[in-house]
């Protein structure tokens, strides 16, 4: 196969081409230490505070699309073929950008440390929707922490941006054709293979363009670290100082981001981000909508992938309980072919999954909820937004003639792996769908799970919360006067 030994991307209006890049070099360190673009700040260094927010544009099937991302956990090598936009590029000839001017006039900044990241998040929102609602503004700012200003003036500024300028006149609009031409000229099917040696040692990474290339790489480098969105791997490097070489960056593969819909199922490529999944979710799985907007912040949802959330095997991953309750199946691929298994069987034990070193998660297939099925997903965490689950429960029941005819219930955070509550399910199936049945089934949770106590929650709390979520599920699906959960508005 044809190979290229360098990474190339646009940084604001300049070309960057590097043939020596460490696998663990982050975009944040490159911007600040090598390019002196210090408007991008280092705050938490784990993708939570948003001080390092930049925009990254990438060519996809629907053209050039920009999203806000956390530079602190985005690896430089993964930016091949992209356009990186930092806050320094916004001012034009000394005049403030409409986003910046609105922030000034509405007093949206005090100490200013978080301000560049907030400006970039609002810039991304404004480019997608020049007249956002307050809900859309709040959603765009979920991943930006402001400790001193308070969000009211920032929200007022966000609402006023379009009074200062037009998206049609913005440089990312007027220069879109030129930027698209440049990125298109770079697009090829070459495998990127970059090695470097420094005082820290030798590192190597690859960027495959097709699933076939990825399978071939894993057959040869079974010890490689697969990096999709880097929302976990970035923390391995920044917090645990782990080595990830050889690394394989797979975020540029369109084939792993495709969606296929039949009458009964939806198949999603493992590389699809949380943000890209939103239209699919709202059309076919609206019961997951409330959960979705509590997964990270906007930057994390733009980076993190469905396959990554599954493949890392975390017992507190947000998506596996929801997908297991639906009866999802996983397809894994290697050089020798593919195999499919129920998602619940993928998780063998804490830190152990049913995936060979030469395999990767290729896709996830979800059955569409049947007409009349009762479905819900609930997340319990200390903070409502941008927090890790203490537990996450998913329910999928069918009630026929007042009797529970089928039930699938799955929880994360209750065991070493995401797992079904099979004793609870059996206590419900064949019984009348009423409060007495629910109360009797709650006692079965202790047979399905023996949760641990940690700083997120005690074992007793987790068991009691799981029982109460079953009650909540029953009340929400039987009481006509129960509040209806609304679908969150999205930017575009």
C-alpha positions in Angstrom: 0.0 0.0 0.0 1.1 3.6 -0.6 2.6 5.2 2.5 3.2 8.8 3.6 5.6 9.6 6.4 4.3 13.0 7.5 1.3 14.7 9.0 -0.1 17.8 7.3 -2.8 20.2 8.3 -3.8 23.9 8.2 -3.3 26.0 11.3 -5.4 29.1 10.9 -4.0 30.3 7.5 -0.7 28.4 7.5 0.3 25.0 6.3 1.9 22.7 8.9 3.7 19.6 7.7 5.7 17.5 10.1 7.6 14.2 9.6 8.6 14.0 13.2 5.7 14.0 15.7 5.5 12.0 18.9 2.3 9.9 19.3 1.6 11.6 22.6 2.1 15.2 21.6 -1.2 17.1 22.1 -2.5 19.9 20.1 -2.4 22.1 23.1 1.3 21.6 23.7 2.1 22.2 20.1 0.1 25.4 20.0 1.6 26.9 23.1 5.1 25.5 23.2 6.0 25.4 19.5 3.8 28.1 17.9 3.4 30.5 20.9 -0.3 30.6 20.3 -1.0 31.0 24.0 -4.6 32.1 23.7 -5.5 28.5 24.0 -5.1 27.8 27.7 -4.3 24.8 29.8 -6.8 24.4 32.6 -7.8 20.9 33.8 -5.8 19.1 31.0 -8.5 16.4 30.9 -11.2 17.8 28.6 -13.5 19.2 31.4 -13.0 22.9 31.7 -12.9 24.1 28.0 -10.1 26.6 28.4 -8.3 24.9 25.6 -11.2 24.9 23.1 -10.3 25.3 19.4 -12.2 24.6 16.2 -11.2 21.8 14.0 -12.6 21.5 10.5 -12.7 18.2 8.7 -13.9 17.1 5.3 -16.7 14.6 5.4 -19.3 13.2 3.0 -21.4 16.3 3.5 -18.5 18.8 3.0 -16.3 20.8 5.4 -17.6 20.9 8.9 -16.2 22.7 12.0 -16.6 21.6 15.6 -15.3 22.7 19.0 -12.8 20.4 20.5 -10.5 20.1 23.5 -6.9 20.7 22.4 -5.5 19.3 25.7 -6.7 15.7 24.8 -6.5 15.9 21.0 -3.3 14.4 19.7 -1.4 16.3 17.0 -1.0 13.2 14.8 -4.8 12.8 14.6 -5.2 16.2 12.8 -3.9 15.0 9.4 -6.0 16.6 6.7 -7.8 19.0 9.1 -8.1 22.8 9.6 -7.3 24.0 13.1 -8.7 27.4 14.1 -7.4 29.1 17.2 -8.7 32.3 19.0 -5.7 34.3 17.5 -7.2 34.1 14.0 -10.5 35.8 14.9 -9.5 39.4 15.0 -9.3 40.8 11.5 -6.8 43.7 11.1 -7.1 44.5 14.7 -10.9 44.7 14.7 -12.6 42.3 17.2 -14.6 39.4 15.8 -18.4 39.7 16.4 -18.1 37.0 19.1 -15.4 38.9 20.9 -17.1 42.2 20.6 -20.3 40.8 22.1 -18.4 39.4 25.0 -16.8 42.8 25.6 -20.0 44.8 25.4 -22.0 42.4 27.6 -19.2 42.1 30.2 -18.8 38.4 29.6 -15.3 38.2 31.0 -13.6 39.0 34.3 -10.2 37.3 34.9 -10.2 36.2 31.3 -8.5 32.9 31.6 -11.6 30.9 30.4 -12.7 33.6 27.9 -10.8 32.4 24.8 -12.3 28.9 25.1 -15.8 30.3 25.6 -15.3 32.6 22.6 -14.4 29.5 20.5 -17.4 27.5 21.7 -19.7 30.4 20.9 -18.0 30.8 17.5 -18.7 27.2 16.7 -22.4 27.6 17.7 -22.7 30.9 15.8 -21.3 29.3 12.6 -23.9 26.5 12.9 -26.8 28.6 14.1 -26.6 32.4 14.0 -29.8 32.8 16.0 -29.6 30.2 18.8 -32.1 29.7 21.6 -31.0 30.0 25.2 -31.1 26.2 25.5 -28.8 25.8 22.5 -26.4 28.3 24.0 -26.4 26.5 27.3 -25.7 23.2 25.5 -22.8 24.7 23.6 -21.3 26.0 26.8 -21.7 22.8 28.8 -18.0 22.1 28.4 -16.8 25.5 29.4 -16.2 26.3 33.1 -16.3 30.0 34.1 -15.4 30.4 37.8 -15.8 34.2 38.2 -18.0 35.9 35.6 -21.2 33.8 35.8 -23.0 32.7 32.8 -25.8 35.3 32.5 -23.7 38.0 30.7 -22.1 35.3 28.5 -25.5 34.0 27.4 -26.6 37.6 26.7 -23.5 38.1 24.6 -24.2 34.8 22.7 -27.7 36.0 21.8 -26.4 39.3 20.5 -23.5 38.1 18.3 -25.4 38.4 15.0 -26.1 42.1 15.7 -22.3 42.6 15.3 -21.8 40.7 12.0 -23.0 38.1 9.6 -21.9 34.5 9.3 -21.9 35.0 5.5 -19.1 37.5 5.9 -17.0 35.4 8.3 -13.6 34.2 7.1 -14.6 30.6 7.6 -17.5 31.2 5.2 -15.7 33.4 2.6 -12.6 31.2 2.6 -14.5 27.9 2.7 -14.0 27.1 -1.0 -10.3 27.7 -0.8 -9.9 25.7 2.4 -12.0 22.8 1.0 -9.9 22.7 -2.1 -6.7 22.5 0.0 -8.0 19.7 2.2 -9.5 17.9 -0.9 -6.1 18.0 -2.6 -4.6 16.3 0.4 -7.2 13.5 0.6 -5.8 10.2 -0.5 -5.8 6.5 0.5 -2.2 6.6 1.7 -1.4 5.0 5.0 0.3 7.5 7.3 3.2 6.1 9.2 5.2 8.5 11.3 8.1 7.6 13.6 10.2 9.9 15.8 13.0 9.5 18.3 13.6 12.0 21.1 15.0 12.1 24.7 11.7 10.5 25.7 12.4 7.5 23.4 11.1 6.2 20.1 7.4 6.6 19.2 5.4 5.6 16.2 1.8 6.1 15.0 -0.3 5.2 12.0 -3.4 6.7 10.3 -5.2 4.2 8.2 -7.7 5.4 5.7 -9.8 2.2 5.4 -11.0 -0.6 7.7 -8.9 -3.0 5.7 -5.7 -1.0 6.4 -6.7 -1.0 10.1 -7.1 -4.7 10.1 -3.7 -5.2 8.4 -2.0 -2.9 11.0 -3.5 -4.8 13.9 -2.4 -8.1 12.5 1.2 -6.8 12.4 1.0 -4.6 15.6 -1.2 -6.4 18.0 0.2 -4.2 20.9 -1.0 -1.0 19.2 -3.3 1.5 21.0 -6.4 2.3 18.9 -7.3 6.0 19.4 -10.7 7.2 18.2 -11.8 10.3 19.9 -9.0 10.3 22.6 -11.5 11.4 25.3 -10.1 8.5 27.4 -6.7 8.0 25.9 -5.9 11.7 26.3 -6.3 11.3 30.0 -4.1 8.2 30.0 -1.3 10.3 28.6 -1.9 13.6 30.5 -2.7 12.1 33.9 -1.1 8.7 34.0 1.8 9.4 31.7 1.2 6.2 29.8 3.0 5.3 26.6 0.6 4.6 23.7 3.1 3.9 21.0 2.5 2.4 18.5 -0.8 4.3 18.2 -3.4 4.0 15.5 -5.5 7.1 14.9 -8.8 6.1 13.4 -10.9 9.3 13.6 -10.5 10.1 9.9 -12.1 6.9 8.5 -15.5 7.8 7.0 -16.3 4.1 6.7 -16.4 3.8 10.5 -18.9 6.7 10.7 -21.6 5.4 8.4 -25.2 4.6 9.3 -27.4 2.0 7.7 -31.1 1.8 8.5 -33.5 -1.1 7.8 -37.1 -1.6 8.7 -36.1 -3.1 12.0 -32.5 -2.1 12.8 -30.0 0.8 12.8 -26.3 -0.1 12.2 -23.8 2.5 13.4 -20.1 2.7 12.5 -18.0 2.5 15.7 -16.3 5.7 14.8 -19.4 7.8 14.9 -19.2 10.6 17.5 -21.9 11.3 20.1 -22.7 14.6 18.2 -23.1 12.9 14.9 -25.4 10.3 16.4 -27.9 12.9 17.6 -30.1 13.0 14.4 -30.2 9.2 14.4 -31.0 9.1 18.1 -33.8 11.7 17.9 -35.4 9.8 14.9 -35.2 6.2 16.1 -34.3 6.3 19.8 -35.8 9.4 21.4 -35.9 7.8 24.8 -32.1 8.2 25.0 -32.3 12.0 24.3 -32.1 13.1 28.0 -29.1 10.9 28.7 -27.3 12.1 25.6 -27.0 15.8 26.7 -25.5 14.7 30.0 -22.5 12.9 28.3 -19.6 15.2 28.7 -19.7 18.7 27.2 -20.1 19.8 23.6 -16.4 19.3 22.9 -16.3 15.8 24.4 -19.4 14.8 22.4 -17.8 16.1 19.2 -14.7 14.0 19.9 -15.9 10.8 21.7 -17.2 7.9 19.7 -19.8 5.2 20.4 -17.4 2.4 19.6 -14.8 3.9 21.9 -17.2 4.1 24.8 -17.9 0.4 24.3 -14.4 -0.9 23.5 -12.8 0.6 26.5 -15.0 -1.6 28.7 -15.6 0.8 31.5 -18.2 -0.4 33.9 -19.5 3.2 34.1 -19.7 4.0 30.4 -23.0 5.8 29.6 -24.0 4.1 26.4 -23.6 0.3 27.0 -26.6 0.0 29.4 -28.8 1.8 26.9 -27.6 -0.3 24.0 -27.8 -3.6 26.0 -31.4 -2.9 27.0 -32.3 -2.6 23.4 -30.6 -5.9 22.5 -27.7 -4.4 20.6 -25.1 -6.6 18.8 -21.5 -5.8 18.1 -19.5 -6.6 15.0 -15.7 -7.0 15.4 -13.3 -7.2 12.5 -9.9 -8.6 11.9 -7.7 -9.5 8.9 -9.4 -12.9 8.8 -13.0 -11.6 8.8 -15.8 -10.4 11.0 -17.8 -11.9 13.9 -20.9 -10.6 15.6 -21.9 -11.1 19.2 -24.5 -9.7 21.6 -23.2 -6.5 23.2 -23.8 -7.8 26.7 -21.5 -10.8 26.0 -18.6 -8.5 25.0 -18.0 -7.5 28.6 -16.4 -10.5 30.3 -15.0 -9.0 33.6 -13.6 -5.8 34.9 -11.0 -4.6 32.4 -11.5 -7.6 30.2 -13.5 -7.7 26.9 -14.1 -10.4 24.3 -11.8 -8.8 21.7 -8.7 -10.4 20.4 -5.6 -8.1 20.0 -6.0 -8.3 16.2 -9.6 -7.2 16.3 -11.4 -3.9 16.4 -15.0 -2.8 17.0 -16.4 -2.1 13.5 -20.1 -1.4 14.1 -23.0 -1.6 16.4 -26.5 -2.8 15.4 -29.5 -1.7 17.4 -33.0 -3.0 17.0 -35.6 -0.2 16.7 -37.9 -0.1 19.6 -41.2 -1.9 18.8 -44.4 0.1 18.6 -45.8 0.4 22.1 -42.6 -0.7 23.8 -41.7 1.2 27.0 -38.1 2.5 27.0 -36.1 4.8 29.2 -32.5 5.5 30.3 -31.5 7.3 33.6 -28.2 8.6 34.7 -27.4 9.3 38.4 -24.3 11.5 39.1 -23.2 14.1 41.6 -23.4 16.9 39.0 -26.1 17.0 36.4 -23.7 17.9 33.5 -20.2 16.8 32.7 -20.0 14.1 35.3 -19.2 10.4 35.5 -22.1 8.2 36.4 -22.5 6.7 39.8 -24.9 4.4 38.0 -26.8 4.4 34.8 -30.0 2.3 34.3 -31.8 1.4 31.0 -35.2 -0.2 30.7 -37.0 -1.8 27.8 -40.4 -3.4 28.5 -43.3 -4.6 26.5 -46.7 -4.8 28.1 -49.4 -6.8 26.4 -53.0 -6.7 27.7 -51.8 -5.3 31.0 -49.1 -8.0 31.5 -45.4 -7.6 31.1 -44.5 -9.8 28.1 -40.8 -9.0 27.7 -38.3 -7.1 29.8 -34.6 -6.1 29.3 -33.0 -4.1 32.1 -29.3 -3.1 32.2 -27.2 -1.1 34.5 -23.7 0.4 34.5 -21.9 1.3 37.8 -23.5 -1.7 39.6 -20.8 -4.3 38.8 -17.4 -4.8 37.2 -19.1 -4.6 33.8 -22.3 -3.2 32.3 -24.8 -6.1 33.0 -28.4 -7.0 32.8 -30.7 -7.4 35.8 -32.0 -10.8 34.8 -33.6 -11.7 38.2 -35.5 -8.4 38.1 -36.5 -9.1 34.5 -37.9 -12.6 35.4 -39.8 -11.1 38.4 -41.6 -8.8 35.9 -42.3 -11.0 32.9 -45.7 -12.7 33.0 -46.9 -10.4 35.8 -49.4 -7.6 35.8 -47.9 -4.2 35.1 -48.8 -2.6 38.4 -47.2 -1.2 41.5 -47.3 -4.5 43.5 -45.3 -6.3 40.7 -42.8 -3.5 40.6 -42.4 -3.5 44.4 -41.8 -7.3 44.5 -39.3 -7.1 41.6 -37.2 -4.5 43.4 -36.0 -7.0 45.9 -34.3 -9.0 43.1 -31.7 -6.3 42.4 -29.6 -7.6 45.2 -29.4 -11.0 43.4 -28.2 -9.3 40.2 -25.7 -6.9 41.5 -23.2 -6.6 44.4 -22.0 -3.0 43.9 -18.9 -1.5 45.4 -18.7 1.6 47.5 -16.5 4.4 46.2 -16.3 8.1 46.2 -19.2 8.4 43.7 -21.7 6.4 45.8 -22.0 3.6 48.4 -23.1 0.1 47.6 -26.3 0.7 49.6 -27.0 3.9 47.7 -26.6 2.2 44.3 -28.9 -0.6 45.2 -31.6 1.8 46.5 -31.2 4.1 43.5 -31.6 1.2 41.1 -34.8 0.1 42.9 -36.1 3.7 42.8 -35.4 4.0 39.1 -37.6 1.0 38.5 -40.4 2.8 40.4 -39.7 6.0 38.4 -39.9 4.0 35.2 -43.2 2.5 36.2 -44.7 5.9 37.2 -43.5 7.7 34.1 -45.1 5.0 31.9 -48.4 4.6 33.7 -49.4 8.0 35.1 -50.9 10.3 32.6 -50.1 13.4 34.7 -46.4 12.6 35.1 -44.2 15.4 33.6 -43.1 14.6 30.1 -39.4 14.9 29.3 -38.7 17.2 26.4 -36.3 16.6 23.5 -33.4 19.0 23.7 -33.0 21.5 20.9 -29.8 21.2 18.9 -27.7 23.9 17.2 -28.4 22.8 13.7 
